[in-house]
Amino acid sequence: MNAAYRQLTIFQLLLTNHLVKKATLADRFNVSPRMIQRDISQIRQFITDQHLFYQLAYNRQSGGYQLETTQATVSKQALLLLIKIVLASRALTTDEMNKTIDGLLQLIPITDQNEIRPIIKNERFYYQPVHHGQPLLDIVWQLSGYISQRQTITITYQRQHREIVTRTILPEAIIFSEYYFYVVAYNAKYKSNLFYRVDRIRHIQVNNQQPITRTHAERVEDGELRRLVHYMQPGKRITVRFKFWGIVEAALDRFPTAEVMDRYPDEGAVLIEATAFDRGAKMWLLSQGSLVQVQAPSDFVADIRAELQRTLDRY
């Protein structure tokens, strides 16, 4: 066994979080401890020359060498939370979910990986993705590139009732909401920003023949959109006011722009005001049943009342 192969073997042991000892390595490779010390020195020099995010440290208590990372890394606690969130999203196919989790685990030492694996084992085994079955990692990355480059694209898109349509759009943001990824894009034909579910996009082609341009002021700000949109439902922007008997924190979390305007201790209710897009706000407010009473604006109140009457008519 030549020196190069021996040094690669030692480096591989270090990279996989092993503690390496000179005497043990000398016996393994049938060389002198001085030769192993030379190998370790050359590995240390290689790490320095290549500007790797490691340093080779001697652990006096254990009597061996270990690699220590010199860059900020994600903690095992943060990584566990990320994996839990990804699993709860149900957005990825089983294959993509497994690859994502395995890739995330590689960011932390093996000892930490071994702590996390039993914690997520059951949830990972019973993972049930949503039904569309479409891989998303590549297409989300592809769309993100078009957004960065401000490129107009033409997509073949499957609508809700399986109708296939072609749309030329300027993608402006990607948002995840309630199990699905959406691309928010400006459609010049309809002169508005529309939401397209990413899993329903069947084909994408860059369109340089019909470029769509938008000024910076006209572009979608995905952070701002997050504050106003619910269930990825478009609509008009309104300021809604409603009396609420439910868990106040849940309502405030649902509407990031919400403020408590008044409190009614005798009734156990509060008055909340929030700015949102009307269609998504309507869906959430109706889901609260008798815990909510919409008070303004008047046309929105009438719309809610009519919807409740149509619901009642079903019974």
C-alpha positions as a printed Julia matrix, in Angstrom:
315×3 Matrix{Float64}:
   0.0    0.0     0.0
   1.56   3.31   -1.06
   1.61   6.52    0.98
  -1.07   8.26   -1.11
  -3.59   5.46   -0.58
  -2.76   5.32    3.13
  -3.3    9.07    3.53
  -6.61   8.93    1.64
  -7.77   6.13    3.92
  -6.86   8.14    7.01
  -8.58  11.24    5.63
 -11.72   9.22    4.88
 -11.75   7.96    8.47
 -11.47  11.51    9.74
 -14.26  12.74    7.44
 -16.59  10.06    8.8
 -16.08  11.31   12.34
 -13.62   8.6    13.47
 -10.95   9.19   16.08
  -7.61   8.09   14.58
  -4.67   7.0    16.73
  -1.09   6.75   15.52
  -0.34   3.39   17.12
  -3.53   1.79   15.79
  -2.88   3.1    12.27
   0.76   2.0    12.39
  -0.34  -1.56   13.2
  -3.05  -1.49   10.55
  -0.74  -0.35    7.76
   2.39  -2.1     9.1
   4.45   1.1     9.17
   6.17   3.07   11.93
   4.31   5.63   14.1
   6.69   8.25   12.65
   5.36   7.46    9.16
   1.75   7.91   10.39
   2.74  11.23   11.99
   4.09  12.33    8.6
   0.78  11.3     6.96
  -1.2   13.31    9.5
   1.03  16.36    8.94
   0.48  16.14    5.19
  -3.29  15.83    5.67
  -3.22  18.92    7.92
  -1.25  20.82    5.26
  -3.69  19.71    2.55
  -6.63  21.05    4.6
  -4.83  24.39    4.98
  -3.8   24.66    1.31
  -7.31  23.82    0.05
  -9.02  26.21    2.52
 -11.33  23.43    3.73
 -13.74  24.17    6.56
 -11.91  21.8     8.92
  -9.03  21.71   11.31
  -7.21  18.58   12.45
  -7.12  18.61   16.23
  -5.42  16.29   18.73
  -7.68  15.1    21.56
  -5.35  14.52   24.54
  -8.04  12.82   26.6
  -8.72  10.22   23.87
  -5.17  10.13   22.55
  -6.12  10.58   18.92
  -6.85  13.01   16.09
 -10.28  14.27   14.96
 -11.59  16.69   12.38
 -13.35  19.76   13.74
 -15.45  22.02   11.55
 -14.46  25.68   11.38
 -17.65  27.0     9.78
 -21.01  27.7    11.34
 -23.22  24.64   10.94
 -26.88  23.98   11.5
 -27.57  22.51   14.93
 -29.17  19.12   15.36
 -32.09  20.83   17.1
 -32.71  23.16   14.15
 -32.3   20.31   11.67
 -34.86  18.19   13.51
 -37.37  21.04   13.3
 -36.7   21.48    9.58
 -37.24  17.78    8.92
 -40.45  17.81   10.96
 -41.75  20.78    8.94
 -40.85  19.15    5.63
 -42.6   15.92    6.64
 -45.7   17.79    7.78
 -45.91  19.67    4.48
 -46.6   16.41    2.55
 -45.58  18.39   -0.54
 -42.86  16.11   -1.95
 -43.07  12.63   -3.41
 -41.82   9.87   -1.13
 -38.61   9.55   -3.16
 -37.9   13.31   -3.04
 -38.74  13.42    0.66
 -36.29  10.62    1.44
 -33.53  12.26   -0.62
 -34.2   15.62    1.08
 -34.08  14.16    4.59
 -30.95  12.13    3.86
 -29.28  15.21    2.38
 -30.15  17.34    5.4
 -28.82  14.7     7.79
 -25.46  14.77    6.01
 -25.03  18.35    7.25
 -24.44  17.18   10.81
 -22.04  14.66   12.43
 -22.96  10.98   12.42
 -23.47  10.97   16.19
 -26.14  13.67   15.81
 -27.66  11.85   12.83
 -28.02   8.75   14.99
 -29.93  10.79   17.58
 -32.37  12.19   15.02
 -33.1    9.03   12.99
 -35.1    7.23   15.76
 -37.1   10.41   16.44
 -38.32  10.71   12.84
 -38.44   6.96   12.05
 -42.16   6.46   12.62
 -43.28   9.66   10.91
 -40.97   8.95    7.99
 -42.28   5.37    7.63
 -45.91   6.51    7.52
 -45.25   9.56    5.33
 -48.14  10.1     2.92
 -47.57  12.65    0.15
 -50.42  14.53   -1.5
 -52.01  12.78   -4.45
 -50.61  14.62   -7.47
 -47.45  12.46   -7.48
 -45.4   15.04   -9.37
 -41.69  15.55   -8.52
 -41.11  19.18   -7.59
 -37.47  19.79   -6.65
 -36.19  20.38  -10.2
 -39.14  22.44  -11.43
 -39.17  24.72   -8.36
 -35.45  25.33   -8.91
 -36.04  25.94  -12.62
 -38.84  28.44  -11.97
 -36.71  30.21   -9.35
 -34.07  30.75  -12.03
 -36.62  32.29  -14.4
 -37.75  34.6   -11.6
 -34.18  35.74  -10.9
 -33.53  36.32  -14.6
 -36.97  37.92  -15.16
 -37.62  35.63  -18.1
 -40.98  35.27  -19.8
 -42.06  31.65  -20.18
 -44.86  29.76  -21.88
 -46.3   26.91  -19.85
 -48.6   24.03  -20.63
 -50.89  23.89  -17.61
 -53.53  21.46  -16.4
 -56.44  23.29  -14.84
 -58.62  22.04  -12.0
 -60.92  19.93  -14.19
 -58.02  18.44  -16.18
 -58.39  20.92  -19.04
 -55.0   21.61  -20.68
 -54.24  25.25  -21.52
 -51.22  27.25  -22.66
 -50.25  30.45  -20.87
 -47.48  32.98  -21.44
 -46.48  34.42  -18.1
 -43.79  36.31  -16.22
 -43.07  34.32  -13.03
 -42.47  36.62  -10.07
 -42.54  34.54   -6.87
 -42.89  31.0    -5.54
 -44.97  30.44   -2.44
 -45.85  27.32   -0.46
 -49.31  27.12    1.08
 -51.5   24.27    2.34
 -49.59  21.32    0.84
 -48.84  22.91   -2.56
 -46.21  25.1    -4.22
 -47.53  27.96   -6.34
 -45.82  30.25   -8.82
 -47.21  33.77   -8.74
 -46.98  35.12  -12.28
 -48.13  38.12  -14.28
 -50.41  37.15  -17.16
 -50.43  39.93  -19.77
 -53.62  38.6   -21.4
 -55.61  39.03  -18.19
 -53.49  41.98  -16.98
 -53.19  40.54  -13.49
 -51.11  38.37  -11.22
 -52.41  34.81  -11.11
 -51.51  31.73   -9.08
 -50.44  28.51  -10.81
 -49.93  25.28   -8.9
 -46.45  24.06   -9.73
 -47.44  20.37   -9.82
 -49.95  21.15  -12.61
 -47.32  22.62  -14.93
 -46.69  20.01  -17.61
 -44.14  21.84  -19.8
 -42.09  25.04  -19.69
 -40.46  26.91  -22.55
 -38.61  30.21  -22.47
 -40.48  32.73  -24.61
 -38.22  35.4   -26.09
 -40.73  36.28  -28.82
 -43.36  37.76  -26.48
 -41.39  39.18  -23.55
 -43.4   40.59  -20.67
 -41.83  43.48  -18.78
 -42.81  44.9   -15.43
 -41.41  47.89  -13.58
 -39.92  47.38  -10.14
 -43.0   49.02   -8.59
 -45.31  46.61  -10.42
 -43.47  43.47   -9.38
 -44.87  41.11   -6.77
 -43.26  41.26   -3.34
 -43.67  37.73   -2.02
 -43.12  38.82    1.59
 -45.95  41.35    1.32
 -48.13  38.84   -0.51
 -47.68  36.42    2.37
 -49.27  38.94    4.71
 -52.4   39.34    2.6
 -53.2   36.07    0.84
 -54.9   32.99    2.32
 -55.34  29.56    0.74
 -53.65  31.05   -2.36
 -56.94  32.65   -3.36
 -56.69  35.87   -5.4
 -59.2   38.67   -5.07
 -59.4   42.29   -4.11
 -57.64  43.79   -1.14
 -60.05  44.73    1.65
 -59.92  45.73    5.29
 -62.21  43.34    7.12
 -63.54  43.79   10.63
 -65.0   40.87   12.57
 -66.04  39.91   16.07
 -64.39  36.7    17.2
 -65.21  34.26   20.02
 -62.48  31.73   19.26
 -58.8   31.53   20.18
 -57.55  35.05   19.52
 -53.98  33.95   18.83
 -55.21  31.64   16.03
 -56.96  34.53   14.27
 -53.98  36.86   14.65
 -51.65  34.19   13.29
 -53.94  33.58   10.3
 -54.01  37.32    9.47
 -50.49  38.77    9.93
 -51.88  42.29    9.48
 -54.54  41.8    12.18
 -55.02  44.02   15.22
 -57.37  43.67   18.17
 -59.49  46.83   18.08
 -61.72  46.14   21.08
 -62.43  43.53   23.72
 -65.74  42.31   25.17
 -64.89  40.46   28.43
 -68.53  39.75   29.28
 -69.0   37.94   25.96
 -65.54  36.41   25.75
 -65.04  38.04   22.35
 -62.74  40.53   20.64
 -63.07  42.83   17.64
 -60.36  42.23   15.03
 -59.43  44.29   11.99
 -57.18  42.94    9.22
 -56.2   43.68    5.63
 -56.39  40.7     3.28
 -57.55  39.47   -0.12
 -61.28  38.91    0.12
 -61.63  35.38   -1.3
 -59.08  33.76    1.01
 -60.33  35.73    4.02
 -63.87  34.59    3.24
 -62.83  30.92    3.2
 -61.2   31.16    6.63
 -63.98  33.21    8.22
 -66.63  30.76    7.0
 -64.61  27.88    8.45
 -65.01  29.39   11.94
 -68.79  28.9    12.02
 -70.53  30.58   14.93
 -67.24  31.77   16.42
 -67.15  34.75   14.03
 -69.41  37.64   13.04
 -68.21  39.76   10.12
 -69.1   43.43   10.56
 -67.37  45.31    7.73
 -67.13  46.17    4.88
 -70.85  46.04    4.14
 -70.6   44.38    0.71
 -68.36  41.7     2.2
 -70.86  41.13    5.01
 -73.6   40.67    2.4
 -71.44  38.17    0.52
 -70.79  36.18    3.72
 -74.5   36.21    4.59
 -75.45  34.96    1.11
 -72.86  32.18    1.3
 -74.16  31.08    4.7
 -77.7   31.01    3.32
 -76.6   28.84    0.4
 -74.91  26.53    2.9
 -78.07  26.34    4.99
 -80.11  25.56    1.87
 -78.0   22.42    1.44
 -79.64  21.08    4.58
